[in-house]
Amino acid sequence: VTGVQTCALPIFKVGAKVEVSGRVEWKADQLVTVTGVADGVVYGESGGIVRIGPADQRAAFTSPIGSPVHLAAGADRDHVWATSDHAVALLALAGDAATVVHQVELPGVYHLAAVDGAAAVLSVTMKGGTWETLTLTMVGPDGAVRWRKVLPTPQRQDAAVAGGSGHVAVMLDGTPHLFKAADGTAVGP
């Protein structure tokens, strides 16, 4: 995968032999997001969503929100968070189509991460071609916005979000900002 991507695949041991179970051809200009789920991975392909796993099982789902920009794991293998330019949605994967369970409008969606079944979403507002505000929004599995925080606008106009074990981390200009996922309380100095 080329470009800036988020991949939540487990890394077991440096130098460990990796067995390739399949290949997916992506065009260099195709925006692709890959994320881990309970028993495999999901990724965007041709405007839809593909789940690989368990084992080599492959399932493709049409997307009700168009081509997803980012994907992140939901609470179980049958749910994923997906973003479009102006929203984040919790999708149920069943049959051959994904369906919207919950959707929250968020202008300027920039990046997405999963945190214990919830979604941590970075969004950006622009002014004159530069970032004006950067906001971190936590959306619970029930579709309710838990909290929002306006963050310092980074100098390099680049940010990343990751989550796990009840915490959300945002990298801004090489500096980590850590918050409790439940209530947005800052952790650390």
Contacts in CASP RR format, 6 or more apart in sequence:
PFRMAT RR
TARGET T0000
AUTHOR 0000-0000-0000
METHOD contacts of the structure
MODEL  1
VTGVQTCALPIFKVGAKVEVSGRVEWKADQLVTVTGVADGVVYGESGGIV
RIGPADQRAAFTSPIGSPVHLAAGADRDHVWATSDHAVALLALAGDAATV
VHQVELPGVYHLAAVDGAAAVLSVTMKGGTWETLTLTMVGPDGAVRWRKV
LPTPQRQDAAVAGGSGHVAVMLDGTPHLFKAADGTAVGP
1 7 0 8 1.000
1 26 0 8 1.000
1 32 0 8 1.000
1 34 0 8 1.000
2 28 0 8 1.000
5 32 0 8 1.000
5 33 0 8 1.000
5 34 0 8 1.000
6 33 0 8 1.000
6 34 0 8 1.000
6 35 0 8 1.000
6 70 0 8 1.000
6 72 0 8 1.000
6 111 0 8 1.000
6 112 0 8 1.000
6 113 0 8 1.000
6 160 0 8 1.000
6 162 0 8 1.000
7 34 0 8 1.000
7 35 0 8 1.000
7 36 0 8 1.000
8 35 0 8 1.000
8 36 0 8 1.000
8 72 0 8 1.000
8 73 0 8 1.000
8 114 0 8 1.000
9 34 0 8 1.000
9 36 0 8 1.000
9 41 0 8 1.000
21 56 0 8 1.000
22 56 0 8 1.000
24 43 0 8 1.000
24 45 0 8 1.000
24 50 0 8 1.000
26 32 0 8 1.000
26 45 0 8 1.000
31 67 0 8 1.000
31 69 0 8 1.000
32 43 0 8 1.000
32 44 0 8 1.000
32 45 0 8 1.000
33 43 0 8 1.000
33 44 0 8 1.000
33 68 0 8 1.000
33 69 0 8 1.000
33 70 0 8 1.000
33 71 0 8 1.000
34 41 0 8 1.000
34 42 0 8 1.000
34 43 0 8 1.000
34 44 0 8 1.000
34 71 0 8 1.000
35 41 0 8 1.000
35 42 0 8 1.000
35 43 0 8 1.000
35 71 0 8 1.000
35 72 0 8 1.000
35 73 0 8 1.000
35 80 0 8 1.000
35 114 0 8 1.000
36 42 0 8 1.000
36 73 0 8 1.000
37 51 0 8 1.000
37 73 0 8 1.000
37 74 0 8 1.000
37 77 0 8 1.000
37 80 0 8 1.000
38 73 0 8 1.000
38 76 0 8 1.000
38 77 0 8 1.000
39 53 0 8 1.000
39 54 0 8 1.000
39 77 0 8 1.000
40 51 0 8 1.000
40 52 0 8 1.000
40 53 0 8 1.000
40 54 0 8 1.000
40 77 0 8 1.000
41 51 0 8 1.000
41 52 0 8 1.000
41 53 0 8 1.000
42 49 0 8 1.000
42 50 0 8 1.000
42 51 0 8 1.000
42 52 0 8 1.000
42 71 0 8 1.000
42 73 0 8 1.000
42 80 0 8 1.000
42 93 0 8 1.000
43 49 0 8 1.000
43 50 0 8 1.000
43 71 0 8 1.000
44 50 0 8 1.000
44 67 0 8 1.000
44 68 0 8 1.000
44 71 0 8 1.000
45 60 0 8 1.000
47 63 0 8 1.000
47 66 0 8 1.000
47 67 0 8 1.000
47 68 0 8 1.000
48 60 0 8 1.000
48 61 0 8 1.000
48 62 0 8 1.000
48 63 0 8 1.000
48 66 0 8 1.000
48 67 0 8 1.000
48 68 0 8 1.000
48 98 0 8 1.000
49 60 0 8 1.000
49 61 0 8 1.000
49 63 0 8 1.000
49 68 0 8 1.000
49 71 0 8 1.000
49 80 0 8 1.000
49 82 0 8 1.000
49 91 0 8 1.000
49 93 0 8 1.000
49 98 0 8 1.000
50 58 0 8 1.000
50 59 0 8 1.000
50 60 0 8 1.000
50 61 0 8 1.000
51 58 0 8 1.000
51 59 0 8 1.000
51 61 0 8 1.000
51 77 0 8 1.000
51 93 0 8 1.000
52 58 0 8 1.000
59 93 0 8 1.000
59 95 0 8 1.000
59 96 0 8 1.000
60 96 0 8 1.000
61 91 0 8 1.000
61 93 0 8 1.000
61 95 0 8 1.000
61 96 0 8 1.000
61 97 0 8 1.000
61 98 0 8 1.000
62 96 0 8 1.000
62 97 0 8 1.000
62 98 0 8 1.000
63 82 0 8 1.000
63 91 0 8 1.000
63 98 0 8 1.000
64 89 0 8 1.000
64 91 0 8 1.000
64 97 0 8 1.000
64 98 0 8 1.000
64 99 0 8 1.000
64 100 0 8 1.000
65 82 0 8 1.000
65 84 0 8 1.000
65 87 0 8 1.000
65 89 0 8 1.000
65 91 0 8 1.000
65 100 0 8 1.000
65 103 0 8 1.000
66 84 0 8 1.000
68 82 0 8 1.000
68 83 0 8 1.000
68 84 0 8 1.000
69 82 0 8 1.000
69 83 0 8 1.000
69 84 0 8 1.000
69 85 0 8 1.000
69 109 0 8 1.000
70 81 0 8 1.000
70 82 0 8 1.000
70 83 0 8 1.000
70 109 0 8 1.000
70 111 0 8 1.000
70 112 0 8 1.000
71 80 0 8 1.000
71 81 0 8 1.000
71 82 0 8 1.000
71 112 0 8 1.000
72 80 0 8 1.000
72 81 0 8 1.000
72 112 0 8 1.000
72 113 0 8 1.000
72 114 0 8 1.000
72 119 0 8 1.000
73 79 0 8 1.000
73 80 0 8 1.000
73 81 0 8 1.000
73 114 0 8 1.000
73 117 0 8 1.000
74 80 0 8 1.000
74 81 0 8 1.000
74 90 0 8 1.000
74 114 0 8 1.000
74 117 0 8 1.000
74 119 0 8 1.000
74 141 0 8 1.000
75 116 0 8 1.000
75 117 0 8 1.000
75 141 0 8 1.000
77 93 0 8 1.000
78 92 0 8 1.000
78 93 0 8 1.000
78 94 0 8 1.000
79 90 0 8 1.000
79 91 0 8 1.000
79 92 0 8 1.000
79 93 0 8 1.000
79 101 0 8 1.000
79 117 0 8 1.000
79 141 0 8 1.000
80 90 0 8 1.000
80 91 0 8 1.000
80 93 0 8 1.000
80 98 0 8 1.000
81 88 0 8 1.000
81 89 0 8 1.000
81 90 0 8 1.000
81 91 0 8 1.000
81 112 0 8 1.000
81 114 0 8 1.000
81 119 0 8 1.000
81 139 0 8 1.000
82 88 0 8 1.000
82 89 0 8 1.000
82 91 0 8 1.000
82 98 0 8 1.000
83 89 0 8 1.000
83 109 0 8 1.000
83 112 0 8 1.000
83 121 0 8 1.000
84 109 0 8 1.000
85 108 0 8 1.000
85 109 0 8 1.000
86 105 0 8 1.000
86 106 0 8 1.000
86 107 0 8 1.000
86 108 0 8 1.000
86 109 0 8 1.000
87 103 0 8 1.000
87 104 0 8 1.000
87 105 0 8 1.000
87 106 0 8 1.000
87 109 0 8 1.000
88 103 0 8 1.000
88 104 0 8 1.000
88 106 0 8 1.000
88 109 0 8 1.000
88 112 0 8 1.000
88 119 0 8 1.000
88 121 0 8 1.000
88 137 0 8 1.000
88 139 0 8 1.000
89 100 0 8 1.000
89 101 0 8 1.000
89 102 0 8 1.000
89 103 0 8 1.000
89 104 0 8 1.000
90 100 0 8 1.000
90 101 0 8 1.000
90 102 0 8 1.000
90 103 0 8 1.000
90 119 0 8 1.000
90 139 0 8 1.000
90 141 0 8 1.000
90 143 0 8 1.000
91 98 0 8 1.000
91 99 0 8 1.000
91 100 0 8 1.000
91 101 0 8 1.000
92 98 0 8 1.000
92 99 0 8 1.000
92 101 0 8 1.000
101 143 0 8 1.000
102 139 0 8 1.000
102 142 0 8 1.000
102 143 0 8 1.000
103 143 0 8 1.000
104 137 0 8 1.000
104 139 0 8 1.000
104 143 0 8 1.000
104 145 0 8 1.000
106 121 0 8 1.000
106 123 0 8 1.000
106 137 0 8 1.000
107 123 0 8 1.000
107 125 0 8 1.000
108 123 0 8 1.000
108 124 0 8 1.000
108 125 0 8 1.000
109 121 0 8 1.000
109 122 0 8 1.000
109 123 0 8 1.000
110 122 0 8 1.000
110 123 0 8 1.000
110 124 0 8 1.000
110 134 0 8 1.000
110 159 0 8 1.000
111 121 0 8 1.000
111 122 0 8 1.000
111 159 0 8 1.000
111 160 0 8 1.000
111 161 0 8 1.000
112 119 0 8 1.000
112 120 0 8 1.000
112 121 0 8 1.000
112 122 0 8 1.000
112 161 0 8 1.000
113 119 0 8 1.000
113 120 0 8 1.000
113 161 0 8 1.000
113 162 0 8 1.000
113 163 0 8 1.000
113 168 0 8 1.000
114 120 0 8 1.000
114 163 0 8 1.000
114 164 0 8 1.000
115 138 0 8 1.000
115 163 0 8 1.000
115 164 0 8 1.000
115 166 0 8 1.000
115 167 0 8 1.000
115 168 0 8 1.000
115 181 0 8 1.000
116 164 0 8 1.000
116 165 0 8 1.000
116 166 0 8 1.000
116 181 0 8 1.000
117 140 0 8 1.000
117 141 0 8 1.000
118 138 0 8 1.000
118 139 0 8 1.000
118 140 0 8 1.000
118 141 0 8 1.000
118 146 0 8 1.000
118 181 0 8 1.000
119 138 0 8 1.000
119 139 0 8 1.000
119 140 0 8 1.000
120 136 0 8 1.000
120 137 0 8 1.000
120 138 0 8 1.000
120 161 0 8 1.000
120 163 0 8 1.000
120 168 0 8 1.000
120 181 0 8 1.000
121 136 0 8 1.000
121 137 0 8 1.000
121 138 0 8 1.000
121 139 0 8 1.000
121 161 0 8 1.000
122 134 0 8 1.000
122 135 0 8 1.000
122 136 0 8 1.000
122 159 0 8 1.000
122 160 0 8 1.000
122 161 0 8 1.000
122 170 0 8 1.000
123 134 0 8 1.000
123 135 0 8 1.000
123 137 0 8 1.000
124 131 0 8 1.000
124 132 0 8 1.000
124 133 0 8 1.000
124 134 0 8 1.000
124 135 0 8 1.000
124 159 0 8 1.000
125 131 0 8 1.000
125 132 0 8 1.000
125 133 0 8 1.000
125 135 0 8 1.000
126 132 0 8 1.000
130 157 0 8 1.000
131 153 0 8 1.000
131 154 0 8 1.000
131 157 0 8 1.000
132 153 0 8 1.000
133 150 0 8 1.000
133 153 0 8 1.000
134 150 0 8 1.000
134 151 0 8 1.000
134 152 0 8 1.000
134 153 0 8 1.000
134 154 0 8 1.000
134 159 0 8 1.000
134 172 0 8 1.000
135 148 0 8 1.000
135 149 0 8 1.000
135 150 0 8 1.000
135 151 0 8 1.000
136 148 0 8 1.000
136 149 0 8 1.000
136 151 0 8 1.000
136 161 0 8 1.000
136 168 0 8 1.000
136 170 0 8 1.000
136 179 0 8 1.000
137 145 0 8 1.000
137 147 0 8 1.000
137 148 0 8 1.000
138 145 0 8 1.000
138 146 0 8 1.000
138 147 0 8 1.000
138 148 0 8 1.000
138 168 0 8 1.000
138 181 0 8 1.000
138 184 0 8 1.000
139 145 0 8 1.000
139 146 0 8 1.000
140 146 0 8 1.000
146 181 0 8 1.000
146 182 0 8 1.000
146 183 0 8 1.000
146 184 0 8 1.000
147 183 0 8 1.000
147 184 0 8 1.000
149 179 0 8 1.000
149 184 0 8 1.000
151 159 0 8 1.000
151 170 0 8 1.000
151 172 0 8 1.000
151 177 0 8 1.000
152 172 0 8 1.000
154 172 0 8 1.000
154 173 0 8 1.000
155 173 0 8 1.000
156 173 0 8 1.000
159 170 0 8 1.000
159 171 0 8 1.000
159 172 0 8 1.000
160 170 0 8 1.000
160 171 0 8 1.000
161 168 0 8 1.000
161 169 0 8 1.000
161 170 0 8 1.000
161 171 0 8 1.000
162 168 0 8 1.000
162 169 0 8 1.000
163 169 0 8 1.000
163 181 0 8 1.000
164 181 0 8 1.000
166 180 0 8 1.000
166 181 0 8 1.000
166 182 0 8 1.000
167 178 0 8 1.000
167 179 0 8 1.000
167 180 0 8 1.000
167 181 0 8 1.000
167 187 0 8 1.000
168 178 0 8 1.000
168 179 0 8 1.000
168 180 0 8 1.000
168 181 0 8 1.000
168 184 0 8 1.000
169 176 0 8 1.000
169 177 0 8 1.000
169 178 0 8 1.000
169 179 0 8 1.000
170 176 0 8 1.000
170 177 0 8 1.000
170 179 0 8 1.000
171 177 0 8 1.000
177 186 0 8 1.000
178 186 0 8 1.000
178 187 0 8 1.000
178 188 0 8 1.000
179 185 0 8 1.000
179 186 0 8 1.000
179 187 0 8 1.000
180 187 0 8 1.000
END
